[in-house]
Amino acid sequence: MTRHAYPPSALFGDYLRAGAGLVPSVMVLAIAPVGIVETTILSGFAILFAVFGLRTALRQCTCIEVSDAALNASGPLPASISWNALDRMRLAYYSTRRDGREGWMQLELRSGWATLRVDSRITGFPELVTASAEAAEMRGLPLDPATSVNLQALGIDTRAAAMPQRDYAAGGAG
């Protein structure tokens, strides 16, 4: 069994961004007399940044344990995905630059109504993706072309990762 969690240093920037948006919005609302339109806009920003900060705190409090049978997330919003019931795996890359050199990956796993998303800042992300890819391969799940490319970028070469490329090249719906 392996354990994965977000280190505080990886989330520090998210906390800063949440604070940089929340504090000025609340300060203007508290100090300056503003009209209804401005109040609505600033309140919207304050809520948006507060939710972002809350999501970051929830992410920091979550621990993911991977075993041979399942992936279990413990914390404020627990979730469990049995490898035998896995019905979707998606690995997406989000670039912060036009040339695609910098960015992060997000792994999405689904089993019935349970969905779990983790990003590449979590400790042991490659191992987590490898375990997920192996489970997807065992289940015979088709993977979209972007997921296949992203698995290969991480050096994970599975039969499941190659399967959709053949299906899509043959004109199949995958």
N, C-alpha and C positions, 0 to 999 in steps of 0.2 A: 504494500500500500504506500502511496506517495501523498504528500500534503502540499498544497499550493495556497499561497496567500499574497496579497498585495503589500509590498513593503511601504512604510510611510513615505520614504524618500521618492517613490515612484508616483505618489499621489499629491505630493507637495504643490506642484504646479496647478493642479485642479483646485486645491484649496485656495491658492492665491487668486486664481481666476474667479472663483465663486465670491471671495471676499472683495475683490476689486470691482465687481458689479453690484453686489449687495449693499456694501457700506455707503457708497455715494448715493445710491437710489434712496435708501432709508434716511440718510442725512438730509438730503434735499427735502424730502417729505416732512421731516421733523422740524427743520429750521425755517425754510422759506415758505411764504404764502404762495400757493400755486392753485391754478384753476382746476376745474373738473377734468379737462382733457389731459393736462399735465399730470394730475394725480393718477389718472387711469393708466397712462403710459408708464410713469415711474413705478407704480404699484405692480404692473405687469413685469417690468424688469426685475423688481425686487423678488417677486414670486419665482420667476425663472431662475435667477441666480441662487435663491434659497433651495430650490428643488435640486439644482446641480450640486450644491454643497452637500445636501442630504444624500444624494445618490453616491457621491464620493465617500462619505462617511460609511454608508452601507457596504460599499465595495471593500473598504478597509476592514470592516468587521466580519467579512465573510471568509471562511476557510473552506477550501475544496479538497476532498479526499478522494483519491482514485484507487479503486481495488480491481480485482479481476472480474467482479460481478457488476459494479456500478460506479457511478460518479455521484458523490454526495456533497452538497453545499450546505454548510452549517453557518448559522448566524441569524441576523434579524429576519431574513427572508429565505428560509431553508428550501432546498429543492433536491430531488433525487432523480437520476436518470439511470435506469438499468440498461446495461449494454445489450441485453437480449431484446429490449423494447425500443432501442434507438431507431427513429424513423427519419431523421434528417441530420446531416452534418454540413455545415457551411463554414468556410474559412475565407474571410474577406480581408483585403488590404486597402487601407486608406492612406493616401499620400498627402503630405503637407507641402509638397513642392511639385511644380509642373513636370520636372524631369523624373519624378517617381522615386528619387533616391532616399527620401526620408518619410517616415510614416509609422503606422502601427497596424497590427493584424487583430482581427476579432474572430474568435471561434464561437459559433452558435450551434448548440446541440438541442435536439427536440425529441421528446418521447411523449406521444399523446398530447396532453395539454401542458405538460411541463417543458419549459424552455429555459436554457441557461446560456448566458453570453459572458465570455471572459475575453479580456484583451491581452496583448502581448507583454504588458508590464507585470503580469503576475509571475511569481517565481516558478521556474520549471515549465514555462509555456511550451517549449518544443516537446517535452515529455508528455504533456497533457494532450497536445495535438496528435502525437504518435499513437497514444492509447486510443484516442477517438477515431483516428484513421483505421486502426486495426479492427476496432469494433464495427465501423462502417463496412469494412471489407468482409468481415465475417457475416454480416447481415445482408451483404450483396446490395448495399444502397448505391444508387447512382449519384455521382457527384457532379455538380455543375463545372463547366470549364474553368471558371475563375478559381474555384476551390482546388482543382487539380493542379493548376499553375502555381498556386500559393503553397500547396504541399510540396511540390518539387522545389520551390524556392527555399523551403526549410530543409531540404535534403531528405524528405520522406517520400519513398518510392513504393507505392503499394499497387496491387492489381486493381483495387477499386479506384485509385487515382487515375489510372490509365484507361479504365473501362469507358467513362463517358466520352473521352476524346474519340475513341473508335466509334461509339454510337452516334455522336454528333457528326463525325466525318461521313458516316454512312447515311446521314439524313434522318436519323432516329430522333425521337423527342426526348430521349434520355430519361 
